[in-house]
Amino acid sequence: MDNETRVSNINIEAYSLFDVTCAELIATALENVGLLRLDTLINGKNAAEFCKSFQSKRENFKEATKLGNLLVKYKIITQNQLHEALNYQRKNPEVKLGTILMKFKFCSFADIEKFLYMQVQIRDDLQEIDDLVVKMATIRKRLLQPLSPSK
């Protein structure tokens, strides 16, 4: 096809924690810059469906980046250990989860430090992406505004 566009070399590593696919990321990027049409296909499937899938996953990003969930995802602690620590925290709300996990010897200070850093990094990256989407929408709006006649 002459009007076919190909995209390559997209690094979705930052989104792997959320099980986001490359197709979902591409479709969402196209939508955010106003290039997604009703007939847009990615790998033979409707791109709008990929956007919907991405948005449903995006709603879970904050939950997935909680310290306990990150530690479970990367197999530092088990789901049962997380539940045990959270139960303790419910009874002792003044104690931070990381402190509880170390007290129970479920993980080390280095683990807590590493995953708190990862949490901040992921959330900062997501905020940066949100900011970029807003900027792209503003640029698109300006580009679509008709030029005023010159005098």
Backbone bond lengths (Angstrom), bond angles and torsions (degrees), N, CA, C in turn:
res aa  C-N    CA-C-N  psi(-1)  N-CA   C-N-CA  omega(-1)  CA-C   N-CA-C  phi
1 M - - - 1.454 - - 1.520 109.56 -
2 D 1.310 116.14 139.46 1.455 120.85 -179.66 1.525 112.72 -75.59
3 N 1.330 117.54 -31.83 1.462 119.64 -176.13 1.529 112.67 -97.17
4 E 1.307 116.65 21.91 1.461 121.02 -179.25 1.527 109.96 -86.70
5 T 1.321 116.01 134.73 1.457 121.69 177.55 1.514 108.79 -112.92
6 R 1.315 116.42 135.84 1.463 120.70 178.80 1.523 109.02 -114.75
7 V 1.311 114.96 140.89 1.459 121.59 178.07 1.517 107.04 -121.53
8 S 1.330 115.96 134.61 1.467 118.86 179.00 1.522 110.06 -140.54
9 N 1.327 115.25 172.01 1.471 123.01 177.07 1.524 113.61 61.12
10 I 1.314 116.47 42.45 1.462 120.03 175.84 1.518 108.29 -95.53
11 N 1.312 116.19 126.55 1.460 121.70 179.29 1.524 108.50 -97.68
12 I 1.316 116.30 110.02 1.461 119.32 -179.30 1.523 111.73 -106.27
13 E 1.319 116.33 20.19 1.467 120.85 -177.85 1.527 112.12 -54.11
14 A 1.318 117.08 -39.55 1.463 120.26 -178.95 1.523 111.96 -62.95
15 Y 1.314 116.40 -24.43 1.455 120.71 -178.29 1.521 113.27 -96.71
16 S 1.322 118.02 -4.25 1.463 120.33 -176.28 1.524 111.67 -61.26
17 L 1.312 116.87 -30.25 1.459 120.99 177.70 1.526 111.13 -59.69
18 F 1.316 116.29 -29.12 1.459 121.52 -176.06 1.522 112.43 -100.08
19 D 1.329 117.38 7.11 1.469 123.09 -179.24 1.528 112.53 58.06
20 V 1.323 116.29 36.48 1.462 121.80 176.92 1.519 108.48 -83.21
21 T 1.328 116.35 135.58 1.461 120.41 178.99 1.525 110.34 -91.45
22 C 1.299 114.84 162.11 1.464 121.01 177.42 1.533 109.83 -60.29
23 A 1.321 116.90 -41.64 1.467 121.08 -179.80 1.529 110.96 -61.63
24 E 1.332 117.08 -40.00 1.468 120.39 178.81 1.524 110.82 -65.13
25 L 1.311 116.09 -40.73 1.458 120.82 -179.49 1.530 111.01 -66.98
26 I 1.321 116.72 -43.87 1.471 120.93 179.05 1.523 110.55 -63.08
27 A 1.335 116.38 -46.92 1.464 120.32 -179.07 1.526 110.96 -59.95
28 T 1.311 116.35 -42.39 1.463 120.45 -179.84 1.527 111.02 -67.28
29 A 1.320 116.73 -39.78 1.471 120.18 177.00 1.526 110.38 -62.14
30 L 1.328 116.82 -43.82 1.468 120.47 178.06 1.525 111.11 -62.02
31 E 1.321 115.87 -41.86 1.466 120.16 179.29 1.532 110.74 -64.09
32 N 1.323 116.27 -42.65 1.464 120.53 -176.80 1.519 113.52 -65.52
33 V 1.314 117.32 -27.66 1.469 119.62 178.91 1.527 111.90 -100.67
34 G 1.335 116.03 8.16 1.457 120.33 174.48 1.512 115.16 78.47
35 L 1.316 117.94 21.26 1.462 120.57 -178.89 1.528 113.55 -104.25
36 L 1.317 117.56 2.05 1.459 120.91 -179.19 1.523 108.94 -85.76
37 R 1.324 115.26 125.04 1.462 120.76 177.66 1.520 108.39 -110.66
38 L 1.317 116.32 166.79 1.465 120.51 -179.86 1.521 112.27 -61.93
39 D 1.336 116.57 -29.53 1.468 119.66 -177.54 1.533 113.14 -97.54
40 T 1.337 117.21 10.70 1.465 120.11 179.85 1.521 110.03 -69.20
41 L 1.325 115.03 129.41 1.461 121.32 178.54 1.522 109.83 -118.41
42 I 1.313 115.46 143.76 1.462 122.09 172.42 1.515 106.11 -128.22
43 N 1.311 115.63 121.29 1.466 121.09 -175.95 1.530 111.45 52.77
44 G 1.331 115.71 37.04 1.457 121.25 176.38 1.521 115.18 79.63
45 K 1.331 117.49 4.20 1.464 120.71 -178.94 1.521 109.70 -117.96
46 N 1.326 115.58 152.63 1.451 121.23 -178.86 1.529 110.84 -61.80
47 A 1.323 115.96 124.24 1.466 121.54 -176.18 1.524 112.61 -65.84
48 A 1.328 117.21 -29.42 1.465 120.04 179.68 1.528 111.04 -61.75
49 E 1.327 116.98 -33.40 1.468 120.65 177.51 1.530 110.72 -66.03
50 F 1.331 115.92 -37.84 1.466 119.64 176.70 1.532 110.39 -64.00
51 C 1.335 116.66 -37.62 1.470 120.70 178.01 1.527 110.69 -62.63
52 K 1.325 116.15 -44.69 1.471 120.27 179.26 1.522 110.46 -61.04
53 S 1.314 116.03 -43.07 1.461 120.79 -179.90 1.528 110.36 -62.66
54 F 1.340 116.36 -43.79 1.465 120.88 178.70 1.524 110.57 -60.53
55 Q 1.332 116.89 -45.13 1.466 120.59 -177.76 1.523 111.45 -63.14
56 S 1.330 117.24 -38.73 1.466 118.87 178.99 1.528 110.45 -66.60
57 K 1.325 117.32 -35.99 1.467 120.53 176.80 1.525 110.73 -71.01
58 R 1.325 116.14 -36.73 1.463 121.18 -177.51 1.516 111.47 -60.82
59 E 1.330 116.18 -32.59 1.460 120.38 178.85 1.530 111.27 -63.77
60 N 1.327 116.82 -22.14 1.462 121.10 -179.09 1.527 113.12 -94.16
61 F 1.332 118.84 -1.22 1.461 121.49 -175.23 1.530 112.01 -58.33
62 K 1.325 117.72 -45.93 1.468 119.90 -177.10 1.520 110.31 -63.39
63 E 1.324 117.08 -43.27 1.468 120.78 178.83 1.527 110.39 -62.81
64 A 1.322 116.41 -42.40 1.467 120.68 -177.52 1.523 112.57 -67.85
65 T 1.337 117.11 -23.04 1.466 119.11 -178.40 1.524 112.96 -95.63
66 K 1.314 117.00 9.32 1.467 118.71 173.16 1.519 108.12 -67.08
67 L 1.323 116.19 146.09 1.461 121.87 -175.06 1.529 112.25 -51.30
68 G 1.308 117.33 -51.20 1.463 120.53 -178.04 1.517 112.62 -59.80
69 N 1.331 116.76 -42.15 1.468 120.67 179.80 1.524 111.85 -66.17
70 L 1.327 116.85 -37.53 1.467 120.00 176.42 1.527 110.60 -63.79
71 L 1.327 116.38 -44.28 1.471 120.35 -179.54 1.530 111.51 -63.62
72 V 1.319 116.89 -36.84 1.475 120.48 177.00 1.523 109.87 -70.33
73 K 1.325 116.63 -45.25 1.474 121.16 -178.31 1.529 111.08 -56.85
74 Y 1.320 116.49 -40.44 1.466 120.83 -178.36 1.532 112.65 -94.09
75 K 1.341 115.28 14.00 1.472 122.80 172.62 1.532 113.93 59.49
76 I 1.323 116.45 33.35 1.464 121.23 173.91 1.531 108.37 -81.04
77 I 1.337 115.25 -39.92 1.461 121.36 175.18 1.525 108.18 -129.70
78 T 1.325 115.98 166.86 1.470 120.44 177.49 1.529 109.53 -95.05
79 Q 1.314 115.29 165.67 1.465 120.56 176.41 1.538 110.02 -60.83
80 N 1.327 116.48 -39.18 1.471 120.28 178.79 1.525 111.73 -63.90
81 Q 1.333 116.74 -40.32 1.468 120.05 177.68 1.529 110.73 -64.07
82 L 1.328 116.19 -40.04 1.464 120.01 177.88 1.526 110.01 -62.37
83 H 1.336 116.96 -45.82 1.470 120.04 179.31 1.530 111.34 -60.85
84 E 1.323 116.70 -41.50 1.466 121.08 178.78 1.534 110.45 -61.24
85 A 1.325 116.13 -45.18 1.467 120.76 179.73 1.531 111.13 -66.10
86 L 1.330 117.48 -41.00 1.467 120.68 179.36 1.531 111.41 -66.82
87 N 1.330 116.92 -37.00 1.471 120.04 176.01 1.527 110.44 -62.34
88 Y 1.325 116.24 -42.67 1.466 121.04 176.89 1.533 109.67 -61.86
89 Q 1.331 115.98 -41.61 1.465 120.20 -178.06 1.534 111.37 -66.82
90 R 1.329 117.56 -34.67 1.464 119.95 177.53 1.541 110.61 -61.08
91 K 1.316 115.93 -35.71 1.472 120.78 178.93 1.529 111.58 -80.92
92 N 1.325 116.10 -21.95 1.472 122.44 -177.91 1.530 109.39 -133.08
93 P 1.333 117.60 68.95 1.472 120.81 -172.38 1.526 115.22 -62.92
94 E 1.314 116.96 -17.10 1.468 119.51 180.00 1.524 112.18 -77.26
95 V 1.335 117.39 -13.12 1.469 121.21 -177.76 1.533 109.43 -94.11
96 K 1.316 116.29 128.39 1.471 122.23 179.63 1.525 110.52 -69.68
97 L 1.329 115.85 149.03 1.461 121.24 -178.54 1.527 111.58 -57.94
98 G 1.318 117.28 -44.11 1.467 120.70 -179.88 1.519 112.25 -58.31
99 T 1.322 116.11 -40.71 1.466 121.06 178.51 1.529 110.50 -63.54
100 I 1.316 116.11 -42.05 1.470 121.06 179.32 1.526 110.39 -64.00
101 L 1.321 116.54 -46.34 1.470 120.43 -179.18 1.528 111.13 -60.10
102 M 1.329 116.62 -39.25 1.473 119.65 177.91 1.532 110.82 -71.91
103 K 1.326 117.05 -39.11 1.468 121.35 179.23 1.530 110.12 -59.74
104 F 1.344 116.11 -41.29 1.466 121.04 179.40 1.530 111.92 -80.44
105 K 1.341 115.98 -0.90 1.471 123.13 -179.48 1.538 112.81 60.37
106 F 1.334 115.42 33.61 1.463 120.67 176.44 1.527 110.86 -81.12
107 C 1.334 116.35 -24.92 1.464 120.80 178.01 1.529 108.86 -158.50
108 S 1.315 115.01 173.44 1.464 121.03 -176.27 1.529 111.56 -99.39
109 F 1.321 115.37 169.26 1.461 121.13 174.26 1.531 109.96 -59.78
110 A 1.334 116.13 -40.38 1.473 120.59 179.83 1.529 110.73 -60.86
111 D 1.341 116.99 -39.12 1.471 120.53 177.36 1.526 110.36 -62.39
112 I 1.324 116.00 -47.88 1.469 120.61 -179.29 1.523 110.11 -60.28
113 E 1.323 116.03 -47.20 1.465 121.33 -179.66 1.531 111.06 -59.43
114 K 1.325 116.30 -46.95 1.472 121.66 -178.47 1.530 111.21 -61.25
115 F 1.340 116.49 -44.81 1.458 118.92 -174.97 1.522 113.02 -80.90
116 L 1.329 118.16 -25.00 1.463 119.30 170.86 1.526 109.86 -67.13
117 Y 1.331 116.04 -40.11 1.465 120.48 176.60 1.534 109.80 -62.61
118 M 1.333 116.40 -44.69 1.466 120.80 179.26 1.529 110.31 -61.22
119 Q 1.323 116.60 -42.10 1.457 121.66 179.48 1.527 110.80 -58.56
120 V 1.321 116.30 -48.99 1.465 121.09 179.78 1.527 110.34 -62.82
121 Q 1.327 116.15 -42.96 1.461 120.88 -179.02 1.533 111.18 -61.78
122 I 1.318 117.10 -46.39 1.469 121.24 -179.88 1.519 110.14 -63.22
123 R 1.318 116.62 -46.43 1.471 119.41 -178.93 1.524 111.55 -65.15
124 D 1.333 117.08 -37.79 1.467 120.22 175.71 1.523 110.88 -64.06
125 D 1.339 116.80 -42.57 1.466 120.90 178.53 1.525 110.86 -61.88
126 L 1.320 116.55 -42.49 1.463 120.37 179.41 1.524 110.71 -64.85
127 Q 1.333 117.11 -38.87 1.461 120.30 177.62 1.526 110.25 -65.89
128 E 1.318 116.05 -39.65 1.464 120.56 178.19 1.531 110.54 -61.88
129 I 1.328 116.23 -40.74 1.466 120.69 178.02 1.524 109.67 -64.40
130 D 1.335 117.42 -43.96 1.465 120.52 177.79 1.522 110.86 -59.62
131 D 1.334 116.38 -43.26 1.465 120.74 178.87 1.525 110.94 -62.53
132 L 1.326 116.12 -39.93 1.461 120.75 179.45 1.525 110.95 -65.26
133 V 1.320 116.72 -39.46 1.465 120.99 178.34 1.527 109.89 -60.65
134 V 1.327 116.84 -42.86 1.465 120.92 178.80 1.526 109.94 -63.10
135 K 1.330 117.08 -44.61 1.468 120.92 178.83 1.526 111.16 -61.89
136 M 1.330 116.58 -42.58 1.471 120.33 179.96 1.528 110.49 -64.38
137 A 1.316 117.22 -39.28 1.468 120.54 178.60 1.525 110.36 -64.07
138 T 1.329 116.55 -39.17 1.465 121.03 178.44 1.524 110.52 -65.58
139 I 1.318 116.54 -44.50 1.467 120.92 178.47 1.522 110.10 -61.12
140 R 1.328 116.32 -46.05 1.470 120.90 -179.89 1.526 110.47 -59.99
141 K 1.334 116.54 -43.12 1.461 121.16 179.92 1.526 110.16 -61.17
142 R 1.329 116.27 -43.52 1.469 120.27 179.78 1.526 111.45 -65.79
143 L 1.324 115.84 -38.43 1.464 119.37 -179.81 1.525 111.91 -67.54
144 L 1.318 116.51 -29.11 1.459 120.31 -177.82 1.521 113.17 -87.82
145 Q 1.344 117.31 -9.19 1.457 120.08 178.56 1.525 109.19 -71.56
146 P 1.321 115.96 135.96 1.467 117.97 178.12 1.530 110.48 -67.70
147 L 1.307 114.64 145.71 1.464 119.91 177.45 1.517 109.05 -73.50
148 S 1.319 115.94 138.52 1.461 118.89 177.19 1.524 108.13 -77.61
149 P 1.317 116.58 143.80 1.469 119.07 -179.12 1.526 111.00 -62.22
150 S 1.320 115.77 138.64 1.463 119.95 179.48 1.517 109.96 -79.93
151 K 1.313 113.97 150.23 1.476 119.21 -176.91 1.478 112.11 -101.57
